[in-house]
Amino acid sequence: MDKPKSRKAPAKAAKAAPSARGTRRSHAARLTTRASAQPQSKDGDAKRPRGAEVRERVLHAALECFGAFGFEGTSTRAVAERAGISHTLLLYHFDSKDKLWLSTMEDVIGRYRHEFELRLKHVDRQDSAACLRAFIENFVRFSAQVPQLYRIMTQESTQGSERIHWLLDTHLRASFNDVRDMIRRGQAAGAVREGESARLYYAIIGLAGTLLSVSTEFKLLAGRDVFAEAEIHHTIGFIFDFVFV
């Protein structure tokens, strides 16, 4: 898997969200729920350097806060509090809210890409329909595991921020083009339903992401938990039925 590119935050984004260092105490909202389980280290926490452990805790807390409150509604103090560290230590590792946001997105997108590459190892890369199925299953399962990614993407796209332009240029445009090519080749082979490929791509994203984003509403109205394994499996099958012929 290609290593995510390192790129400075856009100038406009830096102006919109100045460094947390030296600013007065923020009154941004805090999460009151317990922190979700952090990603497990392959080598085990006991073997990990203290600095790496702190960074992981901060990135995990930042993902939860940015997913719940967006960039503007999140403060570095709130993230530090959620991670169980001092505000000074957080700024030592990430310097500002802008850099924390960039690091958080690079981390979560890197994990998403890693899981997709692992899934692709079990399919024929020349079989576009099989690759598209792998993409759909990976997107649904990762989104169920990390729903904050879809929420953050939706927030930034709605706002039209400089951050969404950075995400597109640095990470997402190439992925979009790859999946759109899978759709087109699948259509040419008669395995994928007809329709404009970009719209079909976003139909897939919407069928999975929207349901997970309104999970409470769905549970109250339909009486089912979209994060349950049976429901995740059902969502994948529903999208398969929609996409493939």
ZAKE-690431 format. One record per residue (C-alpha): residue number from 0; x, y, z. Coordinates in Angstrom, 3 decimals, always signed. Layout:
// ZAKE-690431
+-----+----------+----------+----------+
!   k !       xx !       yy !       zz !
+-----+----------+----------+----------+
! NUM !        X !        Y !        Z !
...
+-----+----------+----------+----------+
This chain:
// ZAKE-690431
+-----+----------+----------+----------+
!   k !       xx !       yy !       zz !
+-----+----------+----------+----------+
!   0 !   +0.000 !   +0.000 !   +0.000 !
!   1 !   +1.338 !   +3.398 !   -0.866 !
!   2 !   +2.379 !   +5.534 !   +2.057 !
!   3 !   +0.019 !   +8.514 !   +2.443 !
!   4 !   +1.579 !  +11.692 !   +1.080 !
!   5 !   +2.715 !  +14.306 !   +3.524 !
!   6 !   +1.322 !  +17.690 !   +2.690 !
!   7 !   +1.013 !  +20.940 !   +4.558 !
!   8 !   -2.418 !  +22.136 !   +5.542 !
!   9 !   -3.884 !  +24.671 !   +3.095 !
!  10 !   -3.279 !  +28.266 !   +4.029 !
!  11 !   -6.968 !  +29.085 !   +4.201 !
!  12 !   -7.619 !  +26.185 !   +6.537 !
!  13 !   -4.893 !  +27.441 !   +8.852 !
!  14 !   -6.542 !  +30.866 !   +8.968 !
!  15 !   -9.959 !  +29.400 !   +9.643 !
!  16 !   -8.603 !  +27.317 !  +12.528 !
!  17 !   -5.582 !  +28.970 !  +14.212 !
!  18 !   -3.158 !  +27.021 !  +16.335 !
!  19 !   -4.500 !  +25.993 !  +19.708 !
!  20 !   -1.252 !  +27.161 !  +21.365 !
!  21 !   -1.722 !  +30.471 !  +23.089 !
!  22 !   -5.501 !  +30.625 !  +22.659 !
!  23 !   -7.894 !  +31.028 !  +25.536 !
!  24 !   -9.690 !  +28.009 !  +26.932 !
!  25 !  -12.313 !  +26.725 !  +24.515 !
!  26 !  -15.893 !  +26.027 !  +25.478 !
!  27 !  -16.313 !  +23.403 !  +22.729 !
!  28 !  -18.572 !  +20.507 !  +23.616 !
!  29 !  -17.217 !  +17.394 !  +25.310 !
!  30 !  -18.209 !  +13.821 !  +24.618 !
!  31 !  -19.946 !  +12.310 !  +27.623 !
!  32 !  -19.948 !   +8.720 !  +26.378 !
!  33 !  -17.132 !   +6.337 !  +27.185 !
!  34 !  -14.341 !   +6.160 !  +24.644 !
!  35 !  -14.721 !   +3.293 !  +22.188 !
!  36 !  -12.119 !   +0.568 !  +21.985 !
!  37 !   -8.891 !   +1.667 !  +20.364 !
!  38 !   -7.389 !   -0.217 !  +17.389 !
!  39 !   -5.272 !   -3.094 !  +18.639 !
!  40 !   -1.526 !   -2.966 !  +18.056 !
!  41 !   -0.085 !   -5.919 !  +16.129 !
!  42 !   +2.982 !   -5.999 !  +18.375 !
!  43 !   +1.182 !   -5.464 !  +21.667 !
!  44 !   +1.099 !   -2.343 !  +23.801 !
!  45 !   +3.873 !   -3.594 !  +26.081 !
!  46 !   +6.404 !   -3.355 !  +23.242 !
!  47 !   +5.344 !   +0.081 !  +22.048 !
!  48 !   +7.320 !   +3.257 !  +22.849 !
!  49 !   +5.544 !   +5.682 !  +25.157 !
!  50 !   +5.399 !   +8.397 !  +22.476 !
!  51 !   +3.708 !   +6.103 !  +19.956 !
!  52 !   +1.155 !   +5.049 !  +22.566 !
!  53 !   +0.310 !   +8.668 !  +23.361 !
!  54 !   -0.078 !   +9.549 !  +19.686 !
!  55 !   -2.440 !   +6.616 !  +19.143 !
!  56 !   -4.560 !   +7.589 !  +22.138 !
!  57 !   -4.777 !  +11.174 !  +20.911 !
!  58 !   -5.627 !  +10.187 !  +17.334 !
!  59 !   -8.350 !   +7.875 !  +18.586 !
!  60 !   -9.845 !  +10.570 !  +20.806 !
!  61 !   -9.548 !  +13.187 !  +18.052 !
!  62 !  -11.397 !  +10.960 !  +15.590 !
!  63 !  -14.275 !  +10.598 !  +18.037 !
!  64 !  -14.411 !  +14.348 !  +18.740 !
!  65 !  -14.089 !  +15.489 !  +15.118 !
!  66 !  -16.714 !  +12.924 !  +14.119 !
!  67 !  -19.153 !  +14.151 !  +16.761 !
!  68 !  -18.615 !  +17.918 !  +16.660 !
!  69 !  -16.743 !  +18.688 !  +13.455 !
!  70 !  -13.557 !  +20.717 !  +13.174 !
!  71 !  -14.947 !  +23.979 !  +14.513 !
!  72 !  -16.757 !  +22.339 !  +17.429 !
!  73 !  -13.694 !  +20.420 !  +18.623 !
!  74 !  -10.944 !  +21.861 !  +20.808 !
!  75 !   -7.523 !  +20.400 !  +21.488 !
!  76 !   -8.300 !  +20.644 !  +25.211 !
!  77 !  -11.389 !  +18.468 !  +24.739 !
!  78 !   -9.346 !  +15.916 !  +22.776 !
!  79 !   -6.630 !  +15.871 !  +25.437 !
!  80 !   -9.250 !  +15.366 !  +28.120 !
!  81 !  -10.807 !  +12.471 !  +26.166 !
!  82 !   -7.384 !  +10.898 !  +25.609 !
!  83 !   -6.533 !  +11.203 !  +29.307 !
!  84 !   -3.409 !  +13.312 !  +28.806 !
!  85 !   -2.420 !  +16.903 !  +29.452 !
!  86 !   -3.109 !  +19.625 !  +26.926 !
!  87 !   +0.611 !  +20.446 !  +26.897 !
!  88 !   +1.512 !  +16.869 !  +25.950 !
!  89 !   -1.010 !  +16.869 !  +23.113 !
!  90 !   +0.466 !  +20.090 !  +21.702 !
!  91 !   +3.956 !  +18.631 !  +22.058 !
!  92 !   +2.991 !  +15.840 !  +19.644 !
!  93 !   +0.663 !  +17.714 !  +17.276 !
!  94 !   +1.366 !  +21.448 !  +17.757 !
!  95 !   -2.081 !  +22.710 !  +16.659 !
!  96 !   -5.639 !  +21.659 !  +15.917 !
!  97 !   -4.974 !  +21.874 !  +12.176 !
!  98 !   -2.076 !  +19.432 !  +12.401 !
!  99 !   -4.069 !  +17.179 !  +14.700 !
! 100 !   -6.917 !  +17.047 !  +12.182 !
! 101 !   -4.545 !  +16.279 !   +9.301 !
! 102 !   -2.820 !  +13.532 !  +11.296 !
! 103 !   -6.164 !  +12.072 !  +12.333 !
! 104 !   -7.394 !  +11.849 !   +8.749 !
! 105 !   -4.141 !  +10.404 !   +7.443 !
! 106 !   -4.263 !   +7.769 !  +10.172 !
! 107 !   -7.861 !   +6.671 !   +9.585 !
! 108 !   -7.630 !   +6.732 !   +5.791 !
! 109 !   -4.384 !   +4.799 !   +6.006 !
! 110 !   -6.131 !   +2.114 !   +8.064 !
! 111 !   -8.992 !   +2.018 !   +5.561 !
! 112 !   -6.607 !   +1.554 !   +2.638 !
! 113 !   -4.684 !   -1.134 !   +4.503 !
! 114 !   -7.821 !   -3.183 !   +5.125 !
! 115 !   -8.914 !   -2.782 !   +1.498 !
! 116 !   -5.533 !   -3.992 !   +0.234 !
! 117 !   -5.732 !   -7.024 !   +2.504 !
! 118 !   -9.179 !   -7.820 !   +1.114 !
! 119 !   -8.005 !   -7.415 !   -2.481 !
! 120 !   -5.334 !  -10.064 !   -1.938 !
! 121 !   -8.089 !  -12.664 !   -1.947 !
! 122 !   -9.630 !  -11.695 !   -5.295 !
! 123 !   -8.527 !  -11.708 !   -8.921 !
! 124 !   -7.427 !   -8.149 !   -9.715 !
! 125 !   -8.494 !   -8.713 !  -13.320 !
! 126 !  -12.077 !   -9.460 !  -12.224 !
! 127 !  -13.608 !   -5.986 !  -11.927 !
! 128 !  -16.844 !   -7.279 !  -10.380 !
! 129 !  -14.925 !   -9.171 !   -7.684 !
! 130 !  -12.840 !   -6.077 !   -6.938 !
! 131 !  -15.986 !   -3.963 !   -6.708 !
! 132 !  -17.543 !   -6.452 !   -4.305 !
! 133 !  -14.383 !   -6.249 !   -2.189 !
! 134 !  -14.634 !   -2.456 !   -2.197 !
! 135 !  -18.281 !   -2.523 !   -1.118 !
! 136 !  -17.722 !   -5.043 !   +1.659 !
! 137 !  -14.669 !   -3.194 !   +2.931 !
! 138 !  -16.429 !   +0.176 !   +2.855 !
! 139 !  -19.471 !   -1.112 !   +4.739 !
! 140 !  -17.486 !   -2.982 !   +7.365 !
! 141 !  -14.942 !   -0.228 !   +7.923 !
! 142 !  -17.700 !   +2.390 !   +8.092 !
! 143 !  -19.502 !   +0.296 !  +10.692 !
! 144 !  -16.283 !   +0.003 !  +12.676 !
! 145 !  -15.289 !   +3.671 !  +12.201 !
! 146 !  -18.473 !   +5.663 !  +11.386 !
! 147 !  -16.659 !   +8.917 !  +12.203 !
! 148 !  -14.881 !   +8.871 !   +8.829 !
! 149 !  -18.101 !   +9.174 !   +6.828 !
! 150 !  -19.433 !  +11.814 !   +9.232 !
! 151 !  -16.296 !  +13.925 !   +8.926 !
! 152 !  -16.297 !  +13.636 !   +5.145 !
! 153 !  -19.946 !  +14.711 !   +5.032 !
! 154 !  -19.322 !  +17.675 !   +7.336 !
! 155 !  -16.330 !  +18.937 !   +5.379 !
! 156 !  -18.000 !  +18.459 !   +2.001 !
! 157 !  -21.122 !  +20.289 !   +3.172 !
! 158 !  -18.996 !  +23.215 !   +4.333 !
! 159 !  -16.825 !  +23.208 !   +1.211 !
! 160 !  -13.793 !  +23.769 !   +3.416 !
! 161 !  -10.170 !  +23.832 !   +2.343 !
! 162 !   -9.852 !  +20.608 !   +4.304 !
! 163 !  -12.113 !  +18.718 !   +1.873 !
! 164 !   -9.969 !  +19.944 !   -1.025 !
! 165 !   -6.891 !  +18.651 !   +0.761 !
! 166 !   -8.567 !  +15.281 !   +1.357 !
! 167 !   -9.593 !  +14.983 !   -2.280 !
! 168 !   -6.209 !  +15.945 !   -3.697 !
! 169 !   -4.153 !  +13.931 !   -1.225 !
! 170 !   -6.203 !  +10.792 !   -0.681 !
! 171 !   -9.593 !  +10.413 !   -2.299 !
! 172 !   -9.374 !  +11.352 !   -5.970 !
! 173 !   -7.239 !   +8.347 !   -6.877 !
! 174 !   -9.549 !   +6.010 !   -4.947 !
! 175 !  -12.617 !   +7.479 !   -6.635 !
! 176 !  -11.045 !   +6.989 !  -10.071 !
! 177 !  -10.094 !   +3.385 !   -9.264 !
! 178 !  -13.600 !   +2.445 !   -8.114 !
! 179 !  -15.236 !   +4.276 !  -11.018 !
! 180 !  -13.012 !   +2.257 !  -13.354 !
! 181 !  -14.157 !   -0.958 !  -11.641 !
! 182 !  -17.757 !   +0.074 !  -12.228 !
! 183 !  -17.162 !   +0.882 !  -15.897 !
! 184 !  -15.326 !   -2.372 !  -16.571 !
! 185 !  -18.013 !   -4.286 !  -14.695 !
! 186 !  -20.668 !   -2.624 !  -16.836 !
! 187 !  -18.757 !   -3.490 !  -19.999 !
! 188 !  -18.646 !   -7.125 !  -18.844 !
! 189 !  -22.380 !   -7.113 !  -18.144 !
! 190 !  -21.907 !   -7.705 !  -14.409 !
! 191 !  -22.829 !   -4.229 !  -13.118 !
! 192 !  -26.061 !   -2.349 !  -13.681 !
! 193 !  -26.105 !   +0.428 !  -16.257 !
! 194 !  -25.900 !   +4.039 !  -15.189 !
! 195 !  -23.456 !   +6.926 !  -14.932 !
! 196 !  -20.454 !   +5.565 !  -13.035 !
! 197 !  -19.871 !   +8.542 !  -10.724 !
! 198 !  -23.510 !   +8.562 !   -9.588 !
! 199 !  -23.400 !   +4.810 !   -9.057 !
! 200 !  -20.263 !   +5.248 !   -6.951 !
! 201 !  -22.031 !   +7.736 !   -4.692 !
! 202 !  -25.132 !   +5.583 !   -4.575 !
! 203 !  -22.966 !   +2.829 !   -3.074 !
! 204 !  -21.400 !   +5.249 !   -0.587 !
! 205 !  -24.802 !   +6.657 !   +0.360 !
! 206 !  -26.505 !   +3.289 !   +0.831 !
! 207 !  -23.883 !   +2.329 !   +3.388 !
! 208 !  -22.797 !   +5.581 !   +4.972 !
! 209 !  -26.155 !   +7.271 !   +5.410 !
! 210 !  -27.690 !   +4.292 !   +7.170 !
! 211 !  -24.797 !   +4.175 !   +9.627 !
! 212 !  -24.953 !   +7.931 !  +10.197 !
! 213 !  -28.635 !   +7.811 !  +11.176 !
! 214 !  -28.265 !   +4.629 !  +13.210 !
! 215 !  -30.311 !   +5.925 !  +16.148 !
! 216 !  -33.165 !   +7.002 !  +13.887 !
! 217 !  -33.119 !   +3.650 !  +12.073 !
! 218 !  -33.146 !   +1.740 !  +15.362 !
! 219 !  -36.069 !   +3.733 !  +16.720 !
! 220 !  -38.133 !   +3.410 !  +13.532 !
! 221 !  -37.117 !   -0.021 !  +12.227 !
! 222 !  -36.187 !   -1.626 !  +15.524 !
! 223 !  -32.792 !   -2.878 !  +14.357 !
! 224 !  -29.172 !   -2.033 !  +15.171 !
! 225 !  -27.284 !   -1.246 !  +11.944 !
! 226 !  -23.985 !   -2.068 !  +13.690 !
! 227 !  -25.005 !   -5.638 !  +14.511 !
! 228 !  -23.244 !   -8.258 !  +12.396 !
! 229 !  -26.513 !   -9.527 !  +10.908 !
! 230 !  -27.444 !   -5.992 !   +9.819 !
! 231 !  -23.986 !   -5.312 !   +8.364 !
! 232 !  -24.278 !   -8.516 !   +6.364 !
! 233 !  -27.763 !   -7.487 !   +5.219 !
! 234 !  -26.528 !   -4.045 !   +4.155 !
! 235 !  -23.738 !   -5.577 !   +2.075 !
! 236 !  -26.189 !   -7.963 !   +0.416 !
! 237 !  -28.666 !   -5.149 !   -0.265 !
! 238 !  -25.973 !   -3.091 !   -2.013 !
! 239 !  -24.863 !   -6.141 !   -3.992 !
! 240 !  -28.442 !   -6.629 !   -5.192 !
! 241 !  -28.600 !   -2.971 !   -6.219 !
! 242 !  -25.258 !   -2.871 !   -8.050 !
! 243 !  -24.859 !   -6.243 !   -9.737 !
! 244 !  -26.993 !   -7.878 !  -12.414 !
+-----+----------+----------+----------+
